[in-house]
Amino acid sequence: MAEQVVKAPMRARVIRYHAQAGSKVAENQKVCDIEALKMEIAVYSPVAGTIKEIHTEAGAHVDADVPLFTVET
């Protein structure tokens, strides 16, 4: 099985997750919301699969390229 790690596109605060480890997700399904520059930005799964791991918690501040979640196909 292949894995894809989805990283924060910019420095941001994680607002909420819409899935948890073990959840099945579709390609382009919203998995979490982040806040950057006073804007809410959705982060989507790039592939269909199962969320293997959530790397951060809601409320966490992350830098660009910090892993948010891993999808296993």
mmCIF file of the N, C-alpha and C atoms, coordinates in Angstrom:
data_MODEL
# 
_entry.id   MODEL 
# 
loop_
_atom_site.group_PDB 
_atom_site.id 
_atom_site.type_symbol 
_atom_site.label_atom_id 
_atom_site.label_alt_id 
_atom_site.label_comp_id 
_atom_site.label_asym_id 
_atom_site.label_entity_id 
_atom_site.label_seq_id 
_atom_site.pdbx_PDB_ins_code 
_atom_site.Cartn_x 
_atom_site.Cartn_y 
_atom_site.Cartn_z 
_atom_site.occupancy 
_atom_site.B_iso_or_equiv 
_atom_site.pdbx_formal_charge 
_atom_site.auth_seq_id 
_atom_site.auth_comp_id 
_atom_site.auth_asym_id 
_atom_site.auth_atom_id 
_atom_site.pdbx_PDB_model_num 
ATOM 1   N N  . MET A 1 1  ? 0.827   -1.182 0.000  1.00 0.00 ? 1  MET A N  1 
ATOM 2   C CA . MET A 1 1  ? 0.000   0.000  0.000  1.00 0.00 ? 1  MET A CA 1 
ATOM 3   C C  . MET A 1 1  ? 0.869   1.242  0.000  1.00 0.00 ? 1  MET A C  1 
ATOM 4   N N  . ALA A 1 2  ? 0.404   2.243  -0.714 1.00 0.00 ? 2  ALA A N  1 
ATOM 5   C CA . ALA A 1 2  ? 1.145   3.498  -0.798 1.00 0.00 ? 2  ALA A CA 1 
ATOM 6   C C  . ALA A 1 2  ? 0.585   4.491  0.218  1.00 0.00 ? 2  ALA A C  1 
ATOM 7   N N  . GLU A 1 3  ? 1.445   5.388  0.626  1.00 0.00 ? 3  GLU A N  1 
ATOM 8   C CA . GLU A 1 3  ? 1.040   6.431  1.565  1.00 0.00 ? 3  GLU A CA 1 
ATOM 9   C C  . GLU A 1 3  ? 1.325   7.789  0.958  1.00 0.00 ? 3  GLU A C  1 
ATOM 10  N N  . GLN A 1 4  ? 0.487   8.755  1.274  1.00 0.00 ? 4  GLN A N  1 
ATOM 11  C CA . GLN A 1 4  ? 0.724   10.122 0.856  1.00 0.00 ? 4  GLN A CA 1 
ATOM 12  C C  . GLN A 1 4  ? 0.575   11.024 2.075  1.00 0.00 ? 4  GLN A C  1 
ATOM 13  N N  . VAL A 1 5  ? 1.638   11.757 2.380  1.00 0.00 ? 5  VAL A N  1 
ATOM 14  C CA . VAL A 1 5  ? 1.634   12.679 3.508  1.00 0.00 ? 5  VAL A CA 1 
ATOM 15  C C  . VAL A 1 5  ? 1.201   14.047 2.994  1.00 0.00 ? 5  VAL A C  1 
ATOM 16  N N  . VAL A 1 6  ? 0.167   14.613 3.606  1.00 0.00 ? 6  VAL A N  1 
ATOM 17  C CA . VAL A 1 6  ? -0.328  15.934 3.226  1.00 0.00 ? 6  VAL A CA 1 
ATOM 18  C C  . VAL A 1 6  ? 0.244   16.935 4.226  1.00 0.00 ? 6  VAL A C  1 
ATOM 19  N N  . LYS A 1 7  ? 0.897   17.963 3.698  1.00 0.00 ? 7  LYS A N  1 
ATOM 20  C CA . LYS A 1 7  ? 1.587   18.948 4.534  1.00 0.00 ? 7  LYS A CA 1 
ATOM 21  C C  . LYS A 1 7  ? 0.891   20.301 4.477  1.00 0.00 ? 7  LYS A C  1 
ATOM 22  N N  . ALA A 1 8  ? 1.120   21.089 5.491  1.00 0.00 ? 8  ALA A N  1 
ATOM 23  C CA . ALA A 1 8  ? 0.564   22.442 5.537  1.00 0.00 ? 8  ALA A CA 1 
ATOM 24  C C  . ALA A 1 8  ? 1.152   23.263 4.394  1.00 0.00 ? 8  ALA A C  1 
ATOM 25  N N  . PRO A 1 9  ? 0.295   23.954 3.633  1.00 0.00 ? 9  PRO A N  1 
ATOM 26  C CA . PRO A 1 9  ? 0.799   24.739 2.513  1.00 0.00 ? 9  PRO A CA 1 
ATOM 27  C C  . PRO A 1 9  ? 1.496   26.032 2.936  1.00 0.00 ? 9  PRO A C  1 
ATOM 28  N N  . MET A 1 10 ? 1.245   26.452 4.183  1.00 0.00 ? 10 MET A N  1 
ATOM 29  C CA . MET A 1 10 ? 1.827   27.692 4.696  1.00 0.00 ? 10 MET A CA 1 
ATOM 30  C C  . MET A 1 10 ? 1.769   27.669 6.217  1.00 0.00 ? 10 MET A C  1 
ATOM 31  N N  . ARG A 1 11 ? 2.394   28.639 6.837  1.00 0.00 ? 11 ARG A N  1 
ATOM 32  C CA . ARG A 1 11 ? 2.307   28.767 8.295  1.00 0.00 ? 11 ARG A CA 1 
ATOM 33  C C  . ARG A 1 11 ? 0.852   29.036 8.651  1.00 0.00 ? 11 ARG A C  1 
ATOM 34  N N  . ALA A 1 12 ? 0.309   28.271 9.597  1.00 0.00 ? 12 ALA A N  1 
ATOM 35  C CA . ALA A 1 12 ? -1.118  28.374 9.888  1.00 0.00 ? 12 ALA A CA 1 
ATOM 36  C C  . ALA A 1 12 ? -1.440  27.784 11.249 1.00 0.00 ? 12 ALA A C  1 
ATOM 37  N N  . ARG A 1 13 ? -2.721  27.910 11.615 1.00 0.00 ? 13 ARG A N  1 
ATOM 38  C CA . ARG A 1 13 ? -3.259  27.259 12.816 1.00 0.00 ? 13 ARG A CA 1 
ATOM 39  C C  . ARG A 1 13 ? -4.291  26.247 12.344 1.00 0.00 ? 13 ARG A C  1 
ATOM 40  N N  . VAL A 1 14 ? -4.209  25.034 12.868 1.00 0.00 ? 14 VAL A N  1 
ATOM 41  C CA . VAL A 1 14 ? -5.180  24.002 12.524 1.00 0.00 ? 14 VAL A CA 1 
ATOM 42  C C  . VAL A 1 14 ? -6.466  24.313 13.278 1.00 0.00 ? 14 VAL A C  1 
ATOM 43  N N  . ILE A 1 15 ? -7.574  24.457 12.549 1.00 0.00 ? 15 ILE A N  1 
ATOM 44  C CA . ILE A 1 15 ? -8.856  24.780 13.181 1.00 0.00 ? 15 ILE A CA 1 
ATOM 45  C C  . ILE A 1 15 ? -9.580  23.505 13.592 1.00 0.00 ? 15 ILE A C  1 
ATOM 46  N N  . ARG A 1 16 ? -9.775  22.599 12.636 1.00 0.00 ? 16 ARG A N  1 
ATOM 47  C CA . ARG A 1 16 ? -10.520 21.365 12.937 1.00 0.00 ? 16 ARG A CA 1 
ATOM 48  C C  . ARG A 1 16 ? -10.212 20.306 11.892 1.00 0.00 ? 16 ARG A C  1 
ATOM 49  N N  . TYR A 1 17 ? -10.434 19.057 12.292 1.00 0.00 ? 17 TYR A N  1 
ATOM 50  C CA . TYR A 1 17 ? -10.353 17.914 11.381 1.00 0.00 ? 17 TYR A CA 1 
ATOM 51  C C  . TYR A 1 17 ? -11.760 17.398 11.129 1.00 0.00 ? 17 TYR A C  1 
ATOM 52  N N  . HIS A 1 18 ? -12.027 16.996 9.906  1.00 0.00 ? 18 HIS A N  1 
ATOM 53  C CA . HIS A 1 18 ? -13.323 16.430 9.520  1.00 0.00 ? 18 HIS A CA 1 
ATOM 54  C C  . HIS A 1 18 ? -13.242 14.912 9.410  1.00 0.00 ? 18 HIS A C  1 
ATOM 55  N N  . ALA A 1 19 ? -12.091 14.343 9.691  1.00 0.00 ? 19 ALA A N  1 
ATOM 56  C CA . ALA A 1 19 ? -11.875 12.892 9.638  1.00 0.00 ? 19 ALA A CA 1 
ATOM 57  C C  . ALA A 1 19 ? -10.908 12.540 10.753 1.00 0.00 ? 19 ALA A C  1 
ATOM 58  N N  . GLN A 1 20 ? -10.842 11.274 11.070 1.00 0.00 ? 20 GLN A N  1 
ATOM 59  C CA . GLN A 1 20 ? -9.908  10.809 12.094 1.00 0.00 ? 20 GLN A CA 1 
ATOM 60  C C  . GLN A 1 20 ? -9.170  9.592  11.568 1.00 0.00 ? 20 GLN A C  1 
ATOM 61  N N  . ALA A 1 21 ? -8.168  9.155  12.285 1.00 0.00 ? 21 ALA A N  1 
ATOM 62  C CA . ALA A 1 21 ? -7.417  7.973  11.873 1.00 0.00 ? 21 ALA A CA 1 
ATOM 63  C C  . ALA A 1 21 ? -8.379  6.798  11.717 1.00 0.00 ? 21 ALA A C  1 
ATOM 64  N N  . GLY A 1 22 ? -8.269  6.117  10.591 1.00 0.00 ? 22 GLY A N  1 
ATOM 65  C CA . GLY A 1 22 ? -9.144  4.986  10.291 1.00 0.00 ? 22 GLY A CA 1 
ATOM 66  C C  . GLY A 1 22 ? -10.325 5.356  9.411  1.00 0.00 ? 22 GLY A C  1 
ATOM 67  N N  . SER A 1 23 ? -10.579 6.654  9.223  1.00 0.00 ? 23 SER A N  1 
ATOM 68  C CA . SER A 1 23 ? -11.689 7.098  8.374  1.00 0.00 ? 23 SER A CA 1 
ATOM 69  C C  . SER A 1 23 ? -11.350 6.894  6.900  1.00 0.00 ? 23 SER A C  1 
ATOM 70  N N  . LYS A 1 24 ? -12.324 6.457  6.135  1.00 0.00 ? 24 LYS A N  1 
ATOM 71  C CA . LYS A 1 24 ? -12.160 6.364  4.688  1.00 0.00 ? 24 LYS A CA 1 
ATOM 72  C C  . LYS A 1 24 ? -12.476 7.737  4.096  1.00 0.00 ? 24 LYS A C  1 
ATOM 73  N N  . VAL A 1 25 ? -11.658 8.159  3.123  1.00 0.00 ? 25 VAL A N  1 
ATOM 74  C CA . VAL A 1 25 ? -11.858 9.443  2.466  1.00 0.00 ? 25 VAL A CA 1 
ATOM 75  C C  . VAL A 1 25 ? -11.819 9.260  0.957  1.00 0.00 ? 25 VAL A C  1 
ATOM 76  N N  . ALA A 1 26 ? -12.539 10.128 0.268  1.00 0.00 ? 26 ALA A N  1 
ATOM 77  C CA . ALA A 1 26 ? -12.542 10.144 -1.190 1.00 0.00 ? 26 ALA A CA 1 
ATOM 78  C C  . ALA A 1 26 ? -11.501 11.147 -1.682 1.00 0.00 ? 26 ALA A C  1 
ATOM 79  N N  . GLU A 1 27 ? -11.113 11.013 -2.924 1.00 0.00 ? 27 GLU A N  1 
ATOM 80  C CA . GLU A 1 27 ? -10.227 12.000 -3.522 1.00 0.00 ? 27 GLU A CA 1 
ATOM 81  C C  . GLU A 1 27 ? -10.923 13.357 -3.485 1.00 0.00 ? 27 GLU A C  1 
ATOM 82  N N  . ASN A 1 28 ? -10.201 14.383 -3.128 1.00 0.00 ? 28 ASN A N  1 
ATOM 83  C CA . ASN A 1 28 ? -10.698 15.760 -3.015 1.00 0.00 ? 28 ASN A CA 1 
ATOM 84  C C  . ASN A 1 28 ? -11.722 15.962 -1.907 1.00 0.00 ? 28 ASN A C  1 
ATOM 85  N N  . GLN A 1 29 ? -11.751 15.065 -0.916 1.00 0.00 ? 29 GLN A N  1 
ATOM 86  C CA . GLN A 1 29 ? -12.624 15.254 0.245  1.00 0.00 ? 29 GLN A CA 1 
ATOM 87  C C  . GLN A 1 29 ? -11.910 16.141 1.254  1.00 0.00 ? 29 GLN A C  1 
ATOM 88  N N  . LYS A 1 30 ? -12.651 17.090 1.842  1.00 0.00 ? 30 LYS A N  1 
ATOM 89  C CA . LYS A 1 30 ? -12.063 17.979 2.843  1.00 0.00 ? 30 LYS A CA 1 
ATOM 90  C C  . LYS A 1 30 ? -11.738 17.182 4.097  1.00 0.00 ? 30 LYS A C  1 
ATOM 91  N N  . VAL A 1 31 ? -10.492 17.281 4.545  1.00 0.00 ? 31 VAL A N  1 
ATOM 92  C CA . VAL A 1 31 ? -10.048 16.552 5.733  1.00 0.00 ? 31 VAL A CA 1 
ATOM 93  C C  . VAL A 1 31 ? -9.837  17.502 6.906  1.00 0.00 ? 31 VAL A C  1 
ATOM 94  N N  . CYS A 1 32 ? -9.332  18.696 6.652  1.00 0.00 ? 32 CYS A N  1 
ATOM 95  C CA . CYS A 1 32 ? -9.157  19.640 7.757  1.00 0.00 ? 32 CYS A CA 1 
ATOM 96  C C  . CYS A 1 32 ? -9.237  21.073 7.260  1.00 0.00 ? 32 CYS A C  1 
ATOM 97  N N  . ASP A 1 33 ? -9.399  21.973 8.216  1.00 0.00 ? 33 ASP A N  1 
ATOM 98  C CA . ASP A 1 33 ? -9.407  23.411 7.941  1.00 0.00 ? 33 ASP A CA 1 
ATOM 99  C C  . ASP A 1 33 ? -8.259  24.034 8.715  1.00 0.00 ? 33 ASP A C  1 
ATOM 100 N N  . ILE A 1 34 ? -7.575  24.957 8.051  1.00 0.00 ? 34 ILE A N  1 
ATOM 101 C CA . ILE A 1 34 ? -6.511  25.713 8.706  1.00 0.00 ? 34 ILE A CA 1 
ATOM 102 C C  . ILE A 1 34 ? -6.839  27.198 8.573  1.00 0.00 ? 34 ILE A C  1 
ATOM 103 N N  . GLU A 1 35 ? -6.228  28.008 9.412  1.00 0.00 ? 35 GLU A N  1 
ATOM 104 C CA . GLU A 1 35 ? -6.403  29.456 9.346  1.00 0.00 ? 35 GLU A CA 1 
ATOM 105 C C  . GLU A 1 35 ? -5.041  30.093 9.139  1.00 0.00 ? 35 GLU A C  1 
ATOM 106 N N  . ALA A 1 36 ? -4.960  30.900 8.083  1.00 0.00 ? 36 ALA A N  1 
ATOM 107 C CA . ALA A 1 36 ? -3.732  31.624 7.788  1.00 0.00 ? 36 ALA A CA 1 
ATOM 108 C C  . ALA A 1 36 ? -4.111  32.998 7.250  1.00 0.00 ? 36 ALA A C  1 
ATOM 109 N N  . LEU A 1 37 ? -3.432  34.010 7.690  1.00 0.00 ? 37 LEU A N  1 
ATOM 110 C CA . LEU A 1 37 ? -3.690  35.378 7.240  1.00 0.00 ? 37 LEU A CA 1 
ATOM 111 C C  . LEU A 1 37 ? -5.162  35.757 7.419  1.00 0.00 ? 37 LEU A C  1 
ATOM 112 N N  . LYS A 1 38 ? -5.748  35.300 8.531  1.00 0.00 ? 38 LYS A N  1 
ATOM 113 C CA . LYS A 1 38 ? -7.145  35.576 8.892  1.00 0.00 ? 38 LYS A CA 1 
ATOM 114 C C  . LYS A 1 38 ? -8.145  34.987 7.890  1.00 0.00 ? 38 LYS A C  1 
ATOM 115 N N  . MET A 1 39 ? -7.701  33.972 7.139  1.00 0.00 ? 39 MET A N  1 
ATOM 116 C CA . MET A 1 39 ? -8.585  33.294 6.191  1.00 0.00 ? 39 MET A CA 1 
ATOM 117 C C  . MET A 1 39 ? -8.650  31.817 6.554  1.00 0.00 ? 39 MET A C  1 
ATOM 118 N N  . GLU A 1 40 ? -9.823  31.224 6.402  1.00 0.00 ? 40 GLU A N  1 
ATOM 119 C CA . GLU A 1 40 ? -9.986  29.790 6.626  1.00 0.00 ? 40 GLU A CA 1 
ATOM 120 C C  . GLU A 1 40 ? -9.739  29.077 5.300  1.00 0.00 ? 40 GLU A C  1 
ATOM 121 N N  . ILE A 1 41 ? -8.869  28.087 5.342  1.00 0.00 ? 41 ILE A N  1 
ATOM 122 C CA . ILE A 1 41 ? -8.468  27.367 4.132  1.00 0.00 ? 41 ILE A CA 1 
ATOM 123 C C  . ILE A 1 41 ? -8.721  25.875 4.345  1.00 0.00 ? 41 ILE A C  1 
ATOM 124 N N  . ALA A 1 42 ? -9.407  25.259 3.413  1.00 0.00 ? 42 ALA A N  1 
ATOM 125 C CA . ALA A 1 42 ? -9.672  23.822 3.479  1.00 0.00 ? 42 ALA A CA 1 
ATOM 126 C C  . ALA A 1 42 ? -8.483  23.057 2.922  1.00 0.00 ? 42 ALA A C  1 
ATOM 127 N N  . VAL A 1 43 ? -8.176  21.914 3.552  1.00 0.00 ? 43 VAL A N  1 
ATOM 128 C CA . VAL A 1 43 ? -7.124  21.030 3.074  1.00 0.00 ? 43 VAL A CA 1 
ATOM 129 C C  . VAL A 1 43 ? -7.800  19.719 2.694  1.00 0.00 ? 43 VAL A C  1 
ATOM 130 N N  . TYR A 1 44 ? -7.568  19.273 1.460  1.00 0.00 ? 44 TYR A N  1 
ATOM 131 C CA . TYR A 1 44 ? -8.252  18.116 0.897  1.00 0.00 ? 44 TYR A CA 1 
ATOM 132 C C  . TYR A 1 44 ? -7.333  16.920 0.753  1.00 0.00 ? 44 TYR A C  1 
ATOM 133 N N  . SER A 1 45 ? -7.931  15.741 0.729  1.00 0.00 ? 45 SER A N  1 
ATOM 134 C CA . SER A 1 45 ? -7.173  14.524 0.473  1.00 0.00 ? 45 SER A CA 1 
ATOM 135 C C  . SER A 1 45 ? -6.844  14.464 -1.017 1.00 0.00 ? 45 SER A C  1 
ATOM 136 N N  . PRO A 1 46 ? -5.585  14.243 -1.373 1.00 0.00 ? 46 PRO A N  1 
ATOM 137 C CA . PRO A 1 46 ? -5.222  14.191 -2.785 1.00 0.00 ? 46 PRO A CA 1 
ATOM 138 C C  . PRO A 1 46 ? -5.607  12.866 -3.453 1.00 0.00 ? 46 PRO A C  1 
ATOM 139 N N  . VAL A 1 47 ? -5.900  11.848 -2.643 1.00 0.00 ? 47 VAL A N  1 
ATOM 140 C CA . VAL A 1 47 ? -6.235  10.518 -3.155 1.00 0.00 ? 47 VAL A CA 1 
ATOM 141 C C  . VAL A 1 47 ? -7.334  9.894  -2.306 1.00 0.00 ? 47 VAL A C  1 
ATOM 142 N N  . ALA A 1 48 ? -7.998  8.889  -2.863 1.00 0.00 ? 48 ALA A N  1 
ATOM 143 C CA . ALA A 1 48 ? -8.968  8.112  -2.086 1.00 0.00 ? 48 ALA A CA 1 
ATOM 144 C C  . ALA A 1 48 ? -8.194  7.103  -1.249 1.00 0.00 ? 48 ALA A C  1 
ATOM 145 N N  . GLY A 1 49 ? -8.653  6.859  -0.038 1.00 0.00 ? 49 GLY A N  1 
ATOM 146 C CA . GLY A 1 49 ? -7.983  5.889  0.821  1.00 0.00 ? 49 GLY A CA 1 
ATOM 147 C C  . GLY A 1 49 ? -8.466  6.001  2.250  1.00 0.00 ? 49 GLY A C  1 
ATOM 148 N N  . THR A 1 50 ? -7.585  5.645  3.163  1.00 0.00 ? 50 THR A N  1 
ATOM 149 C CA . THR A 1 50 ? -7.887  5.650  4.590  1.00 0.00 ? 50 THR A CA 1 
ATOM 150 C C  . THR A 1 50 ? -6.902  6.567  5.296  1.00 0.00 ? 50 THR A C  1 
ATOM 151 N N  . ILE A 1 51 ? -7.419  7.390  6.211  1.00 0.00 ? 51 ILE A N  1 
ATOM 152 C CA . ILE A 1 51 ? -6.527  8.240  7.004  1.00 0.00 ? 51 ILE A CA 1 
ATOM 153 C C  . ILE A 1 51 ? -5.729  7.318  7.923  1.00 0.00 ? 51 ILE A C  1 
ATOM 154 N N  . LYS A 1 52 ? -4.441  7.268  7.708  1.00 0.00 ? 52 LYS A N  1 
ATOM 155 C CA . LYS A 1 52 ? -3.577  6.402  8.514  1.00 0.00 ? 52 LYS A CA 1 
ATOM 156 C C  . LYS A 1 52 ? -3.195  7.088  9.818  1.00 0.00 ? 52 LYS A C  1 
ATOM 157 N N  . GLU A 1 53 ? -2.901  8.401  9.718  1.00 0.00 ? 53 GLU A N  1 
ATOM 158 C CA . GLU A 1 53 ? -2.435  9.102  10.912 1.00 0.00 ? 53 GLU A CA 1 
ATOM 159 C C  . GLU A 1 53 ? -2.753  10.587 10.796 1.00 0.00 ? 53 GLU A C  1 
ATOM 160 N N  . ILE A 1 54 ? -3.144  11.168 11.922 1.00 0.00 ? 54 ILE A N  1 
ATOM 161 C CA . ILE A 1 54 ? -3.308  12.619 12.050 1.00 0.00 ? 54 ILE A CA 1 
ATOM 162 C C  . ILE A 1 54 ? -2.070  13.092 12.814 1.00 0.00 ? 54 ILE A C  1 
ATOM 163 N N  . HIS A 1 55 ? -1.317  14.009 12.233 1.00 0.00 ? 55 HIS A N  1 
ATOM 164 C CA . HIS A 1 55 ? -0.031  14.402 12.813 1.00 0.00 ? 55 HIS A CA 1 
ATOM 165 C C  . HIS A 1 55 ? -0.107  15.596 13.756 1.00 0.00 ? 55 HIS A C  1 
ATOM 166 N N  . THR A 1 56 ? -1.198  16.346 13.712 1.00 0.00 ? 56 THR A N  1 
ATOM 167 C CA . THR A 1 56 ? -1.322  17.533 14.558 1.00 0.00 ? 56 THR A CA 1 
ATOM 168 C C  . THR A 1 56 ? -2.697  17.535 15.226 1.00 0.00 ? 56 THR A C  1 
ATOM 169 N N  . GLU A 1 57 ? -2.879  18.406 16.176 1.00 0.00 ? 57 GLU A N  1 
ATOM 170 C CA . GLU A 1 57 ? -4.168  18.536 16.860 1.00 0.00 ? 57 GLU A CA 1 
ATOM 171 C C  . GLU A 1 57 ? -4.821  19.849 16.464 1.00 0.00 ? 57 GLU A C  1 
ATOM 172 N N  . ALA A 1 58 ? -6.133  19.912 16.601 1.00 0.00 ? 58 ALA A N  1 
ATOM 173 C CA . ALA A 1 58 ? -6.835  21.173 16.397 1.00 0.00 ? 58 ALA A CA 1 
ATOM 174 C C  . ALA A 1 58 ? -6.280  22.191 17.385 1.00 0.00 ? 58 ALA A C  1 
ATOM 175 N N  . GLY A 1 59 ? -6.054  23.396 16.914 1.00 0.00 ? 59 GLY A N  1 
ATOM 176 C CA . GLY A 1 59 ? -5.492  24.446 17.749 1.00 0.00 ? 59 GLY A CA 1 
ATOM 177 C C  . GLY A 1 59 ? -3.990  24.589 17.615 1.00 0.00 ? 59 GLY A C  1 
ATOM 178 N N  . ALA A 1 60 ? -3.342  23.600 17.020 1.00 0.00 ? 60 ALA A N  1 
ATOM 179 C CA . ALA A 1 60 ? -1.888  23.644 16.875 1.00 0.00 ? 60 ALA A CA 1 
ATOM 180 C C  . ALA A 1 60 ? -1.475  24.664 15.817 1.00 0.00 ? 60 ALA A C  1 
ATOM 181 N N  . HIS A 1 61 ? -0.370  25.327 16.060 1.00 0.00 ? 61 HIS A N  1 
ATOM 182 C CA . HIS A 1 61 ? 0.228   26.227 15.079 1.00 0.00 ? 61 HIS A CA 1 
ATOM 183 C C  . HIS A 1 61 ? 1.310   25.441 14.356 1.00 0.00 ? 61 HIS A C  1 
ATOM 184 N N  . VAL A 1 62 ? 1.287   25.487 13.031 1.00 0.00 ? 62 VAL A N  1 
ATOM 185 C CA . VAL A 1 62 ? 2.241   24.715 12.238 1.00 0.00 ? 62 VAL A CA 1 
ATOM 186 C C  . VAL A 1 62 ? 2.938   25.626 11.231 1.00 0.00 ? 62 VAL A C  1 
ATOM 187 N N  . ASP A 1 63 ? 4.140   25.278 10.882 1.00 0.00 ? 63 ASP A N  1 
ATOM 188 C CA . ASP A 1 63 ? 4.880   25.977 9.835  1.00 0.00 ? 63 ASP A CA 1 
ATOM 189 C C  . ASP A 1 63 ? 4.574   25.328 8.493  1.00 0.00 ? 63 ASP A C  1 
ATOM 190 N N  . ALA A 1 64 ? 4.951   25.976 7.423  1.00 0.00 ? 64 ALA A N  1 
ATOM 191 C CA . ALA A 1 64 ? 4.786   25.416 6.087  1.00 0.00 ? 64 ALA A CA 1 
ATOM 192 C C  . ALA A 1 64 ? 5.534   24.076 6.009  1.00 0.00 ? 64 ALA A C  1 
ATOM 193 N N  . ASP A 1 65 ? 4.978   23.144 5.292  1.00 0.00 ? 65 ASP A N  1 
ATOM 194 C CA . ASP A 1 65 ? 5.566   21.815 5.046  1.00 0.00 ? 65 ASP A CA 1 
ATOM 195 C C  . ASP A 1 65 ? 5.566   20.886 6.264  1.00 0.00 ? 65 ASP A C  1 
ATOM 196 N N  . VAL A 1 66 ? 4.839   21.237 7.310  1.00 0.00 ? 66 VAL A N  1 
ATOM 197 C CA . VAL A 1 66 ? 4.688   20.342 8.459  1.00 0.00 ? 66 VAL A CA 1 
ATOM 198 C C  . VAL A 1 66 ? 3.571   19.349 8.119  1.00 0.00 ? 66 VAL A C  1 
ATOM 199 N N  . PRO A 1 67 ? 3.790   18.047 8.317  1.00 0.00 ? 67 PRO A N  1 
ATOM 200 C CA . PRO A 1 67 ? 2.748   17.059 8.004  1.00 0.00 ? 67 PRO A CA 1 
ATOM 201 C C  . PRO A 1 67 ? 1.469   17.289 8.819  1.00 0.00 ? 67 PRO A C  1 
ATOM 202 N N  . LEU A 1 68 ? 0.328   17.249 8.127  1.00 0.00 ? 68 LEU A N  1 
ATOM 203 C CA . LEU A 1 68 ? -0.976  17.352 8.787  1.00 0.00 ? 68 LEU A CA 1 
ATOM 204 C C  . LEU A 1 68 ? -1.596  15.975 8.966  1.00 0.00 ? 68 LEU A C  1 
ATOM 205 N N  . PHE A 1 69 ? -1.597  15.177 7.892  1.00 0.00 ? 69 PHE A N  1 
ATOM 206 C CA . PHE A 1 69 ? -2.174  13.834 7.955  1.00 0.00 ? 69 PHE A CA 1 
ATOM 207 C C  . PHE A 1 69 ? -1.582  12.963 6.850  1.00 0.00 ? 69 PHE A C  1 
ATOM 208 N N  . THR A 1 70 ? -1.721  11.656 7.026  1.00 0.00 ? 70 THR A N  1 
ATOM 209 C CA . THR A 1 70 ? -1.241  10.685 6.043  1.00 0.00 ? 70 THR A CA 1 
ATOM 210 C C  . THR A 1 70 ? -2.426  9.868  5.546  1.00 0.00 ? 70 THR A C  1 
ATOM 211 N N  . VAL A 1 71 ? -2.512  9.719  4.216  1.00 0.00 ? 71 VAL A N  1 
ATOM 212 C CA . VAL A 1 71 ? -3.560  8.911  3.581  1.00 0.00 ? 71 VAL A CA 1 
ATOM 213 C C  . VAL A 1 71 ? -2.909  7.665  3.005  1.00 0.00 ? 71 VAL A C  1 
ATOM 214 N N  . GLU A 1 72 ? -3.474  6.514  3.321  1.00 0.00 ? 72 GLU A N  1 
ATOM 215 C CA . GLU A 1 72 ? -2.977  5.240  2.793  1.00 0.00 ? 72 GLU A CA 1 
ATOM 216 C C  . GLU A 1 72 ? -3.940  4.766  1.710  1.00 0.00 ? 72 GLU A C  1 
ATOM 217 N N  . THR A 1 73 ? -3.399  4.428  0.544  1.00 0.00 ? 73 THR A N  1 
ATOM 218 C CA . THR A 1 73 ? -4.251  3.985  -0.566 1.00 0.00 ? 73 THR A CA 1 
ATOM 219 C C  . THR A 1 73 ? -4.236  2.484  -0.707 1.00 0.00 ? 73 THR A C  1 
# 
